[in-house]
């Protein structure tokens, strides 16, 4: 196994986060990440197919409605990319597609 790649570990990873305050009450966020291909979970000998490289991007926003109340929205995987970040025994398990999260936060 000496010199083999570790399963599920991408050789190259790049992530980023950008947050912009549009006003005192509103903030917009963009995040993204790139992961190069990696070996399947059980592929210690580096003989099976690779998990393909993938890039995923997310957008979000929040609004501070009052001193204690805020609202937020987030869209994960905005381009609805189909990808797998886990595979074992040649079975690839897809990650979630586009997801919308809405919420409110009350601080006390």
PyMOL commands that set and color helices and strands:
alter all, ss='L'
color gray80, all
select strands_A, chain A and resi 13-21+26-35+54-64+69-76+84-88+91-94+99-106
alter strands_A, ss='S'
color yellow, strands_A
deselect
rebuild
show_as cartoon
